[in-house]
Amino acid sequence: MTLTTTLLGETFTFQSVKEVLAKANEEKSGDKLAGVAAGSGLERVAAKQTLANLLVSDLRENPVVPYERDDVTRIIQDSVNERIYAEIRGWSLAELREWLLSSNTTEAMIKRAGAGLTSEVVAGVCKLMGNLDLIYAANKLRVSATCNTTIGRRGALATRLQPNHTTDSIDGITASLLEGLSYGCGDALIGLNPVNDTVASLSEVLKRFDEIKNKLNIPTQTCVLGHITTQLEALRQGAPMDMIFQSIAGSQKGNEAFGFTTDTILEAKAMLQKSGTAAGPNILYFETGQGAELSSGAHYGADQVTMEARCYGYAKAFAPFMVNTVVGFIGPEYLYDSRQVIRAGLEDHFMGKLTGIPMGCDCCYTNHMQADQNDVETLAFLLAGAGVNYIIGVPAGDDIMLNYQTNAYHDAAAIRETLGLRPIREFDEWLERWGISRDGKLTELAGKPEIFQR
């Protein structure tokens, strides 16, 4: 294993695979904050050159968090298909990149190879790709999952309808929910971020979601994104629940900072299989985001793309229905501007797909970031072209509770019509029955939630 590269007469020597991965990363403000970024453009290119020549086995044998100290590393390493790994362990990262991008490499071939890759390998090959490479490679892959309906089929773009409210007012939530439905949103999920993370508040919202879903016969899933322990208690007390949600990190320490362990997820999955309201089998929802580990001091000196890839390797072990990166939510300390946000969204989607999870994206930004609504619309369109499973929709793109901006309810309709995509099949048929869409296009009833009051 060689960790030295000479460029333009200057020799760069890296001390570890972890350092190579960090310095080969595209510029990210979070890596600078962590002190792991390349010091110059030339050093970044040198790191990429070094990374390109490393073998799949070099990255597997050098996880960025030690196996004996971290259950995320253990889950990722122990999940590798050893027979497939043995076939590709001698490939260089450059060879893996070229193979993924070859027009002769099929979806089935990539999915098979993915079973032999660790998250460090997935992150490594991602760092060798340009934005168009990430779109092209990801578009080869579809990863589907089934809760009440099936997400991730080719030709579909789904949405999570996010009717957040500043006081968790049931009437306010209901008004926003019905408006979103009238724009064709909600086929992936009707999912609320609660202000009050209490069993009583979560249960009240879950009951209203369940009531509306059943009254209108909506083919979808519902979830309230409280802490996993609060959701578990609400489930014990009889709240109707299709899925359980939790934000996850790429290290055990990061997950503990979020207030849960792997055993918590296993408990939630088992309880939901016994008492949940969904058909399944995929009944978990995870959210991630570059920089989360650094914010809790749980990154172990690794860069944020590599830690994000490890989130996906961890998530895969639990067969979730949905995973999405909240790509610009943490703020400019981790992704400074629209260029970094767009790059991160494309990276995350590609890495999730290659890992083998049903991947979506919350294309978002905070008000103190160098980005605007045009940027998240651009990212959503690029991801739809890459085959993303779903995006988020909120009223007018402005989440007044979380105080951040993401895609508007009507954005998905415009993207679907432009690219010839449709909602999840059963939901698409439901929209047609209500007259909200016709032949995949919204009708004059779009944006008129009063139709549901008939």
N, C-alpha and C positions, 0 to 999 in steps of 0.2 A: 504494500500500500504506500503510494507516494503522495506526500502532502506538500510538495514544493513545485512551484511553477515560475518560469522566467518569462517576463513580457517586457519588450522594449528595453532590454538590457538590465531590468530590475528583477531581482529574485524575491519571491514571496514564499515564506515558509509558515505553514499553519500548524498549530500544536495538536489539533484533534479533528476528528470528523465533525464534531459539534461546531467547532469554529469555522470549518469550511462551509457547512450548511448555513450558518448565520451570515457569513460575509458574502455568500453567493446570492443571498436574498435581494430582490429588488428593494429600492430605497423605501424604508418605512420609518416614520417618526418614533414608533414604539421600540424598534431595534436600537435607534440612537439613544433613546431614553435608558434602555437597558445596558448600553455600553457594549453591544455585540455587533454593531453594524460595520461594514467596510469603511475604512477611513477615506477612500477615494474611489472614483470610478474605475481606475486601473486596478486597484485591489479587488474590487467586485468582479471584474472580468477574470482576474487571476484565480479567484475562488471558484468561479464558474468553470474555468478550464480544469482546475484540479478536481472539482466535483464530477465533471463529465467523464474523467478517467477512472474514478473509483468504481468498484464493482458492487453489484447488488449485495453480495455477502459482506463487503466492508461496512455498509450502512446497517445491515441487520445485526452484525456483531458489535456495533457501537451505538446502542440506543442512547438518546440524549439524557435520559434518566435511568439510573442503574436498575436492573431487573430485581435485585434483592431489596430495593428500597421503595418500590412503587408498584401498586397493583395494576395501574393502567399499562405499564410496560409489560407486566406478566400476562395480562389478558391479550395484548397485541401479539406478543411473541408466541404464546401458547396456541393462538388461533391460526397460525400459519400452516398451510397444507405443505408438509415436508416433501412430499413427492414432487409437487409442482415447483417448490422452491429449489429443489436439487437440479431441476432442468434449467433454471435461469440464474442461479447464484453466480455464475461466472460472467454474466453480461455486464458490460460497463453501463453507467447511467446514460451515456451518449447513445449506446446501442439500444437501450430500452426506449429512449425518447424517439429515435428514428423508427423503431418497430411500432410504437403506438400511433405515430403519424402516418405510417404507410397506408396507402389505399388498399393494399392487399390484406391488411390486418382487420379482422372482422370483430363485431361486438362479442360474439361467443368466445373468440380467442382472447380478447382483453379481459373478459370476466373470469375466465379460467386462470389467466396469469395473475390477476388481482388477488386470488386466494393464496398466492405464494409471496406476497409483498408485505413488508411491515410499513408502518406509517412514515418512518424516516426515509424509506425508499420512495414512497409516494410524494413526500415533500421535496425530496431531492430532484426527481425528474420534473416536478412542477417548476422548480427554479431555473431549469434549462429551457423553458418554453416562453415564447412571446404570447401576447394576448390572443392573437388569432389562432395560435397553436392550441391554447387552452380551450377555445371555443370549438375548434374543429375536432379535437380529441374527445371532448366531453359529449359532443353531439352524436358520436358513434354509440354512446351508451344510454340505455334506459334501465332504471332500477325501480321496480314497482313494489307496492305493498298494499295490503288489504286490511281495513278496519271495518267500517260499514260498506264503504265503496273502495274501489281500487285506484290508487294514485300512480302516476309515473308511466302511463302508456304513451307510445309514440303518437304524436299528433294532438296531444292535449297540453294545455297550460292551465293549471288550477290556481286557486287563490285561498288564502286564509283571510276571512272576514274578521276584522279586529275592531269591535264596537266599544272601545275604551271610553270611560267616563270619569270625570274628575272627582266625583263623590260616590261612584258605584250606584248611581240612581238607576233603579230597575226600569223606570219609564224612559229615561234618557238612553240607556243601553238598548232597549227594545226599539226605539225610534231609529237609532243608528244601524242596528241589525237589519231592520226591514228595508232601510234605504240601500244598504249594501246588497241585499238579495235582489232588489229591483234593478241593480246594475250588473247582475250576473255573477256576483262574488259569493264565496262561501262554500265552494265545492270541496276544497281540501279540508277546511275546518271553519267552524264558527268558534273563535277562541279569544277570550278576554284576558287582559292583564289587570288584575284587581288592584285597587288602591288599598283596600283593607284585607290583609292576609289572615283572615279569621275563618274558622269553620262555618260560622253563621253566614258571613257574607258570601263565601264561596258557594255554599249550599243554595242560597237564595238565587244566585245567578245561574247556577247549574240547573235548578228546577225551571227557571224561566226559559233557558235554552231548550231543555227537553220538551217543555210544553209547546213552544213554537215549532220545533222540529216535528213533533208528532201531529200537531194541529194542521200544519201546512204540508205534511208528508214529504219533508225535505230529505233527499238522499245525501246525507253528509255525516260529519262527526262533530262533536262538541267537546270543549275543554275550557276550564278556567285555570290560568297559568299561575296559581299560587305556589308556595313552596311545597315540595313533594310530601313533607310530613303533614302539612295542613290538608292537602288533598286526601291523603290516606285516612285521616281522622274523619273528614267529610264522608268518605266512602263507607267507613265503619258505621257512621250514623245514618246511612241510607240514602245519601245524595246520588242522583242518577249521573253516571260518569262513563263516557265512552273511552277516554284516554287519560293517562296521567303524564304530566309534564315535569321536566326539570332542566335547568341550565347545567351544562357540564363543562369540565376543563380537561386539559391534556395531561394532568398529573393527579396522583392520589391527594397530594397536598392541596391542589387547587380545588378538588371536589370537596375535601373536608372544609375548606374555606367557604364553600357554597352551603355547607351544613348538611352533608349527606355522605354516605359511603356506598360502595357497590352492593353491600347487603341491603341497603335501603331500596335500591332499584329492584333487586330480586324480590324483595317483600312486596313492593308495589305491583310488580308484574303478576305475581302469584295471586294476590288479593283481587286484582282487577279481572284476571281470568275467571275467578270464582264469583265475583259480585258485580262486575261491570255490565254496562248496557250495550256494548258493541259486539258484533259477530266475531271480529278478529280475523286472523290470529295476531295482527300487528297492532299494538295498543299503547305504545309509548311515543312520546314527543320530546325531542331534545333540541335545545338551542345552544349555539356556540358563538364565538366572535373573536377575531384576532386581538390579542393583547390581554385577554381575561386573566391569564396566568401571571403575567407581569404585575397586574394590579393587585394581586394577592401575594406577591413574593413567592410564587410557586412555579417559576419557569426554569429554574436550575441552570441559568445562563444560556438557555437555548433561545433561538429566534422565534418570533410569533407565528410564522407560517408552519414551522415544524411542530410547534405545540398544537396548532390548530389541526394539523393532520392527525395527531395523536387523539384528539377528540373524536374523530371519525372512526379510527380503529377501535376505540373504546365503545362508541355507540353501536357499532356493528354487532357486537357480542350480544346485544339485547333485542335484535330484530325489530327496530322501531318502525312506526308508520310514517313518521315525519322527522326530518332533521333540517334545521336551517341556521345559517350564519346570519347574525344581525350585524351586517358588515360595517356600518359606520356609527354604531350606537355609542360606543365607549367614548369617542371624541378624538380631537386632533392630537392628543398626546400619543395616540397609537396609530392612527391613520390621519395624516395632516390635511389632505386636500382631496379633491375629486379624482385626481390621477391615482392616488394611492387607494382610494375607496374602490374605484372601478377595477383596478388590478387585483385587489384583495377579493372582491366578489367573484371574479373569474377564477382565481386560484382556488378559493374554497369550494366552488361548485365542481371544478375538475377533480380536486382531491377527494371530495365526497363520493363522486361517481366512481372513480377508480377504486376506492376502498370498497364500494359495493353497498352504499346506503341510499335511501330515497331522499334526494337532496333538493332543498328549496333555498330561497334567499330573501331576507328582508333588506331591500335596497334602500338604505337610509343614511341620514346625516344629522348631526346636531347643529344648533344655531350658531355655535362658535367655531365651526369648521369651515374651511375654504371650499365650500360646495354649495350647490343650489338644486332646485327641483329638476332643472334640465339634466343634471348629472345622474340623478337616480332614475329618471326616465330612460336615459341612455343605457345605464347598466341593466335595467329590467329588459330592455329590448335585446341587448347583447346576450343576456342569459337565456331569454326565450329562444333565440337562435341556437344557443348551445344545448337546448333541451332541458332546461330547468323544470323541476316538477311543479313548483308553485312559487308565487310571490305573495306579498302582503297587500291588503287594501284597507285604507282608513278614509273617513270623510275628507275630501279635498286634499288628501295627502298630508294632513296636519293632525298628528296625535296630540290632542290638548292635555291628555293625562300624563303621558310619558315625556312630553315636551320635546319631541323630535319629529322629523319629516320623513315620510316614506311614500310609497305609491298610493295614488288615489283609487277609489272604487272603479272609476271609468278607465283607468290606464290599462287594465287587463283586457277590457273589451277592444280597445284600439289595437293593442298588440296582437290579440287573437285574430282580429279581422285582417290586419296587415300581413301576418305570416301564415294565415290559413289554419290556425289552431282552434281547438274547441275546448270547452270545459270537460270535466270528467263525464263519461257517457251518460250515467243515470241522471246527473244534475243537469246536463245539457237537455235531456228529454223533459225534465221537470220545467226548465225555463221555457221550452217550447209550448208545453201544456198551459202555462200561465200567460202565454203571449208576450213574454219579456224579450224573447229572441225568436228570429225566424231565419232558418238556414244559416245559423251561426252568427247572425248580426242582430244587435239590439234593435228593438222596435221603439215606437213612440211612447211605450209604457215605461221605458228605462228612466230611472230616477223618480218614479211615482210610487212610493211605498204604500199609498192609500189603497192600492189594488188588493193588498192583503187583509184589508179590513172589511171586505165584502162578506 
